């Protein structure tokens, strides 16, 4: 009898693992396919310099999101399912990610004229700078909440969020985003992240964790107790993720926007093929 109970639990665990892994694989494949389609649409409707600048915008946002995450997403996956005060733990980590994003993005924007003169639209206090800051914040927090769905084995919500984000990006970049040039590419990514962040926060997350509601929270002890685990994982993730994100920013600064466009599109096609 005990053997049958153990066998049933094992089968259930394997089934859950298989289903969630399948959704994660589907999420990766969908991201690659939609990403390729996105840039094909961009190259059709935008000139070469606008494409190169747009590539730099998105690379910068993705880089800032990686730097700002501080390993808290991995800590969420590891500890959230078993920790006491789950809602407080999730919201404290989410608040920390948001605060970190605002600080790091603010520092990046303050020095844009020095380390990336090609992104001159982001210098000074203007609506483009505000858009970039908002896009970086939405992108960073939305990616953090994706880890919530991994932690609680509801990865179908992660897939749905990312597909929705890609569809919004395509719609914006092929319509009114074209009027704004390279900033329209930034707007497309920002709108995709912002709309699906709201979707994750108020629709998907409450269905993942009963009685969950997103709000600002802070518990320094919770953060500090997981700091060693978080920062260890953060450092290893940066070693893997950051180098490819720096290339477009280096190229746009040294060779200009047009060279950056040619590099990135060729590189993207090579990644798809090989």
C-alpha positions in Angstrom: 0.0 0.0 0.0 2.8 2.4 0.9 4.6 1.5 -2.3 1.5 2.3 -4.3 1.2 5.7 -2.6 4.9 6.5 -3.2 4.5 5.4 -6.8 1.5 7.7 -7.3 3.3 10.6 -5.7 6.3 10.0 -7.9 4.2 9.8 -11.0 2.5 13.0 -10.1 5.8 14.8 -9.5 7.2 13.6 -12.8 4.1 14.6 -14.6 4.2 18.1 -13.1 7.9 18.4 -13.9 7.3 17.4 -17.5 4.4 19.8 -18.0 6.2 22.8 -16.5 9.5 22.0 -18.3 7.5 21.8 -21.6 6.0 25.2 -21.0 9.5 26.6 -20.3 10.9 25.1 -23.5 7.9 26.5 -25.4 8.5 29.9 -23.8 12.1 29.9 -25.1 11.1 28.8 -28.5 8.3 31.4 -28.7 10.7 34.1 -27.6 13.2 33.2 -30.3 10.5 33.0 -33.0 8.8 36.2 -32.0 12.1 38.0 -31.5 13.2 37.1 -35.0 9.8 38.2 -36.4 10.0 41.5 -34.4 13.4 42.4 -35.9 12.3 41.4 -39.4 9.3 43.8 -39.0 11.6 46.5 -37.7 14.1 46.2 -40.6 11.1 46.6 -43.0 9.7 49.8 -41.5 12.7 51.6 -40.0 15.9 52.9 -41.6 19.2 51.3 -40.7 20.3 54.0 -38.2 17.0 53.7 -36.4 17.4 50.0 -36.2 20.9 50.3 -34.8 19.8 52.8 -32.1 16.8 50.7 -31.3 19.0 47.7 -30.8 21.1 49.7 -28.4 18.0 50.8 -26.4 16.8 47.2 -26.0 20.3 45.9 -25.1 20.6 48.6 -22.5 17.3 47.8 -20.9 18.0 44.1 -20.9 21.5 44.7 -19.4 20.0 47.0 -16.7 17.3 44.4 -15.8 20.0 41.7 -15.4 22.1 44.0 -13.2 19.1 45.0 -11.1 17.8 41.6 -10.4 20.5 40.9 -7.8 19.8 37.1 -7.8 16.4 37.7 -6.2 14.6 35.9 -8.9 16.6 32.7 -8.2 16.1 33.2 -4.5 12.3 33.4 -5.2 12.4 30.1 -7.0 14.4 28.5 -4.2 12.7 29.8 -1.1 9.2 31.1 -1.9 7.3 27.8 -2.0 8.4 26.8 1.5 9.0 30.1 3.4 6.6 31.6 6.0 4.9 34.9 5.0 5.1 34.1 1.3 3.3 37.3 0.2 5.6 39.5 2.2 8.7 37.7 0.9 7.5 38.0 -2.7 6.6 41.7 -2.4 9.8 42.6 -0.5 11.9 41.0 -3.3 9.8 42.7 -6.0 10.2 46.1 -4.2 13.9 45.5 -4.0 14.2 44.7 -7.7 12.1 47.8 -8.6 14.2 50.1 -6.3 17.5 48.6 -7.7 16.2 49.1 -11.3 15.4 52.8 -10.6 18.8 53.4 -9.1 20.9 51.6 -11.6 18.9 53.0 -14.6 19.2 56.5 -13.1 23.0 56.1 -13.0 23.1 54.8 -16.5 21.0 57.7 -17.8 23.1 60.2 -15.9 26.3 59.1 -17.7 24.8 58.3 -21.1 26.6 61.3 -22.7 29.9 59.9 -21.5 29.7 56.2 -22.3 27.1 56.1 -25.1 26.9 59.4 -27.0 24.9 57.8 -29.8 22.0 57.5 -27.4 21.8 61.3 -27.2 18.0 61.2 -27.0 18.4 59.9 -23.4 20.5 62.8 -22.2 18.8 65.4 -20.0 15.3 65.5 -18.6 12.9 64.7 -21.4 10.0 62.4 -22.3 12.4 59.9 -24.0 14.4 59.6 -20.7 11.2 59.1 -18.8 10.1 56.4 -21.3 13.4 54.6 -21.0 13.2 54.6 -17.2 9.6 53.3 -17.2 10.4 50.7 -19.8 13.4 49.4 -17.8 11.3 49.3 -14.6 8.4 47.4 -16.2 10.8 45.0 -18.1 12.8 44.2 -14.9 9.8 43.6 -12.6 7.9 41.6 -15.2 10.9 39.3 -15.6 11.1 38.9 -11.9 7.5 37.9 -11.7 8.2 35.2 -14.3 10.3 33.5 -11.6 7.2 33.4 -9.4 5.5 31.1 -12.0 8.5 28.9 -12.1 8.6 28.7 -8.3 5.0 27.6 -8.0 4.9 25.4 -11.1 2.5 27.5 -13.2 4.9 28.2 -16.1 2.0 28.3 -18.5 1.4 31.8 -17.1 5.0 32.8 -18.0 4.4 31.5 -21.5 1.2 33.5 -21.8 2.7 36.7 -20.5 5.7 36.5 -22.9 3.6 35.7 -25.9 1.3 38.6 -25.0 4.3 40.9 -24.6 5.7 39.9 -28.0 2.3 40.5 -29.7 2.0 44.0 -28.2 5.6 44.8 -29.3 4.8 43.7 -32.9 1.6 45.7 -32.9 3.3 48.9 -31.7 6.4 48.7 -33.8 4.3 48.1 -37.0 1.8 50.9 -36.3 2.2 54.2 -34.4 5.6 53.4 -33.2 7.0 54.0 -36.7 6.3 57.7 -36.2 8.8 58.0 -33.4 11.7 56.2 -35.2 14.2 54.5 -32.8 12.2 55.6 -29.8 9.2 53.8 -31.2 11.2 50.5 -30.9 11.8 51.4 -27.2 8.1 52.2 -26.8 7.1 48.9 -28.2 9.3 47.0 -25.7 8.1 49.2 -22.8 4.4 48.8 -23.6 4.8 45.1 -24.0 6.4 44.9 -20.6 4.1 47.3 -18.8 0.8 45.8 -20.0 1.9 42.2 -19.3 3.3 43.3 -15.9 -0.2 44.4 -14.9 -1.5 41.1 -16.3 0.9 39.1 -14.3 0.4 41.1 -11.1 -3.4 41.2 -11.0 -4.5 38.1 -13.0 -1.8 35.4 -13.2 -0.1 35.9 -9.8 -3.3 35.7 -7.7 -4.2 32.5 -9.5 -0.8 31.1 -8.8 -0.8 32.0 -5.1 -4.1 32.3 -3.2 -4.7 35.6 -1.5 -1.6 37.2 -3.2 -1.8 40.9 -4.0 1.1 43.0 -5.3 2.1 45.9 -3.0 5.2 47.7 -1.8 6.7 45.8 1.1 10.1 45.9 2.8 11.7 43.5 5.3 15.5 43.9 5.5 15.9 40.7 7.5 14.2 38.6 4.8 16.6 40.1 2.2 19.7 39.8 4.3 19.0 36.2 5.3 19.1 35.2 1.6 21.8 37.6 0.5 24.6 35.1 0.2 22.5 32.7 -2.0 21.1 35.6 -4.1 24.4 37.3 -4.8 26.3 34.1 -5.5 23.7 33.2 -8.2 23.6 36.8 -9.4 27.4 36.9 -10.1 27.3 33.6 -12.1 24.3 34.8 -14.1 26.1 38.0 -15.0 29.1 36.2 -16.3 26.8 34.3 -18.6 24.3 37.0 -19.6 26.1 40.3 -19.7 28.8 39.9 -22.4 26.3 39.5 -25.3 24.4 42.5 -24.1 27.4 44.7 -24.0 28.4 44.1 -27.7 25.6 46.3 -29.2 26.4 49.1 -26.7 30.1 49.0 -27.6 29.5 48.9 -31.3 27.0 51.7 -31.4 29.5 53.9 -29.4 32.6 53.0 -31.5 31.2 52.4 -35.0 27.8 54.1 -35.0 24.1 53.1 -35.3 24.3 51.8 -38.8 27.1 49.4 -38.1 25.3 48.3 -35.0 22.2 47.4 -37.0 24.2 45.3 -39.5 26.0 43.5 -36.7 23.0 42.7 -34.6 20.7 41.5 -37.5 23.6 39.3 -38.8 24.3 38.0 -35.3 20.6 37.3 -34.6 20.3 35.3 -37.9 23.4 33.3 -37.0 22.1 32.5 -33.6 18.8 31.2 -35.1 20.7 29.0 -37.7 23.4 27.7 -35.4 
